């Protein structure tokens, strides 16, 4: 509602009037969860509502971490992040963007204070080039094998060839 409260009208009656008008106009009809009880959650879990919020908003649990720990986790996930990038410019851009956020945090740190420094872009790019070449080679091999009639997929059944490639490349572990 964009209507302003008129002077001399109590807030309670003004709000009640707006709710009644919205009901008359059908604004509350067909809402999700209508007629269902309000979810209570697990009484043993104090943070049930936080978990529900993260799930509803489709947010990762890392969104609740302090900035320093988020950056630390991003550095740990760099190998899997970079392996999916196909162009060197994009990989370099990803690393430079991460370094910019790390430097911003170093300039104005917020607790908890953890040891954190920029990543060496050239070292990571060298690793990326090596592993990207290996991934490309394995992809070409997989594609040439799957081009034949009913070619058997080596490795564990039920796993994709991309997963097996990532497992084979263990330079970051």
C-alpha positions as CSV (number, residue, x, y, z in Angstrom):
1,X,0.0,0.0,0.0
2,X,1.3,3.4,-0.8
3,X,-1.5,5.3,1.0
4,X,-0.2,7.4,3.9
5,X,-1.8,7.5,7.3
6,X,-3.9,10.6,7.8
7,X,-3.4,12.7,10.9
8,X,-5.6,11.8,13.8
9,X,-6.1,8.2,12.7
10,X,-4.5,5.6,15.0
11,X,-2.0,3.3,13.5
12,X,-4.0,0.3,14.6
13,X,-7.1,1.3,12.8
14,X,-5.1,2.5,9.7
15,X,-3.4,-0.9,9.4
16,X,-6.6,-2.8,10.1
17,X,-8.3,-0.9,7.3
18,X,-5.5,-1.7,4.8
19,X,-5.7,-5.4,5.7
20,X,-9.5,-5.4,5.4
21,X,-9.3,-3.7,2.0
22,X,-6.6,-6.2,0.8
23,X,-8.9,-9.1,1.9
24,X,-11.8,-7.6,0.1
25,X,-9.7,-7.3,-3.1
26,X,-8.6,-11.0,-2.8
27,X,-4.9,-10.2,-2.2
28,X,-4.6,-13.1,0.2
29,X,-6.2,-15.7,-2.0
30,X,-4.2,-18.6,-3.4
31,X,-1.0,-17.9,-1.4
32,X,1.5,-20.7,-1.0
33,X,0.9,-22.5,2.2
34,X,-2.7,-21.4,2.6
35,X,-4.6,-23.7,4.9
36,X,-1.4,-25.4,6.1
37,X,0.0,-25.1,9.6
38,X,3.0,-22.9,10.2
39,X,6.2,-25.1,10.1
40,X,7.7,-25.4,13.6
41,X,10.9,-27.2,12.8
42,X,13.0,-29.4,14.9
43,X,12.7,-28.3,18.6
44,X,16.1,-29.9,19.3
45,X,17.8,-27.8,16.6
46,X,18.1,-24.1,17.6
47,X,19.0,-23.1,14.1
48,X,16.2,-24.8,12.2
49,X,14.9,-21.5,10.9
50,X,18.3,-20.6,9.5
51,X,18.6,-23.9,7.7
52,X,15.1,-23.4,6.3
53,X,15.9,-19.9,5.2
54,X,19.0,-21.0,3.4
55,X,17.1,-23.8,1.7
56,X,14.2,-21.5,0.7
57,X,16.5,-18.8,-0.7
58,X,18.7,-21.4,-2.4
59,X,21.8,-20.1,-0.6
60,X,24.9,-22.1,0.3
61,X,25.7,-22.5,3.9
62,X,29.0,-20.7,3.2
63,X,26.9,-17.5,2.9
64,X,26.8,-17.3,6.7
65,X,30.6,-17.5,7.1
66,X,32.7,-14.4,7.9
67,X,34.5,-12.9,4.9
68,X,37.9,-14.3,5.7
69,X,36.6,-17.9,6.0
70,X,34.6,-17.5,2.7
71,X,37.8,-16.4,1.0
72,X,39.8,-19.2,2.5
73,X,37.1,-21.7,1.2
74,X,37.3,-20.1,-2.2
75,X,41.0,-20.6,-2.3
76,X,40.5,-24.3,-1.3
77,X,38.0,-24.7,-4.1
78,X,40.1,-23.0,-6.8
79,X,41.2,-26.3,-8.5
80,X,37.6,-27.4,-9.1
81,X,36.6,-23.9,-10.1
82,X,39.5,-23.5,-12.6
83,X,39.2,-26.9,-14.1
84,X,35.8,-26.0,-15.5
85,X,37.1,-22.8,-17.2
86,X,38.1,-23.3,-20.8
87,X,39.8,-20.0,-21.7
88,X,42.9,-18.7,-20.1
89,X,41.6,-15.1,-20.0
90,X,38.6,-16.3,-18.0
91,X,40.9,-18.2,-15.6
92,X,43.1,-15.2,-15.1
93,X,40.1,-12.9,-14.6
94,X,38.7,-15.3,-11.9
95,X,42.1,-15.3,-10.1
96,X,42.5,-11.5,-10.3
97,X,38.9,-11.0,-9.0
98,X,39.6,-13.3,-6.1
99,X,42.9,-11.5,-5.3
100,X,41.1,-8.1,-5.4
101,X,38.6,-9.4,-2.8
102,X,41.5,-10.8,-0.7
103,X,43.3,-7.4,-0.8
104,X,40.1,-5.6,0.1
105,X,39.7,-7.8,3.2
106,X,43.4,-7.3,4.1
107,X,43.0,-3.6,3.9
108,X,39.9,-3.6,6.2
109,X,39.9,-7.0,8.0
110,X,36.9,-8.1,10.0
111,X,37.1,-10.8,12.6
112,X,38.0,-13.6,12.7
113,X,41.5,-12.6,11.6
114,X,43.0,-15.6,9.8
115,X,46.3,-15.8,7.8
116,X,45.3,-15.0,4.3
117,X,47.2,-13.6,1.3
118,X,46.7,-13.2,-2.4
119,X,47.1,-16.2,-4.6
120,X,50.0,-16.4,-7.1
121,X,48.2,-16.0,-10.4
122,X,51.0,-17.3,-12.6
123,X,51.5,-20.4,-10.6
124,X,47.8,-21.2,-10.7
125,X,47.7,-20.5,-14.4
126,X,50.6,-22.9,-15.0
127,X,48.7,-25.6,-13.1
128,X,45.6,-24.7,-15.0
129,X,47.3,-25.0,-18.4
130,X,48.8,-28.4,-17.5
131,X,45.5,-29.8,-16.2
132,X,43.3,-28.2,-18.8
133,X,45.5,-29.9,-21.5
134,X,45.1,-33.2,-19.7
135,X,41.3,-32.7,-19.4
136,X,41.0,-31.9,-23.1
137,X,43.1,-34.9,-24.0
138,X,40.9,-37.2,-21.8
139,X,37.7,-35.6,-23.2
140,X,38.9,-36.2,-26.8
141,X,39.7,-39.8,-25.9
142,X,36.3,-40.3,-24.2
143,X,34.5,-38.8,-27.2
144,X,36.4,-41.0,-29.7
145,X,35.7,-44.1,-27.6
146,X,32.0,-43.2,-27.3
147,X,31.7,-42.6,-31.0
148,X,32.0,-46.4,-31.6
149,X,29.1,-48.7,-31.2
150,X,28.4,-49.4,-27.5
151,X,31.9,-48.6,-26.4
152,X,32.4,-49.7,-22.8
153,X,33.1,-46.8,-20.4
154,X,36.1,-47.6,-18.3
155,X,36.1,-46.8,-14.6
156,X,33.4,-47.2,-11.9
157,X,29.9,-47.7,-13.2
158,X,27.5,-44.9,-12.5
159,X,30.2,-42.1,-12.5
160,X,30.5,-39.7,-15.3
161,X,33.7,-39.4,-17.3
162,X,34.0,-35.7,-16.1
163,X,34.0,-36.9,-12.5
164,X,36.6,-39.6,-13.2
165,X,38.8,-36.9,-15.0
166,X,38.6,-34.7,-11.9
167,X,39.5,-37.6,-9.7
168,X,42.4,-38.4,-11.9
169,X,43.8,-34.9,-11.7
170,X,45.1,-34.7,-8.1
171,X,47.5,-31.9,-8.3
172,X,45.6,-29.8,-5.8
173,X,45.2,-32.4,-3.1
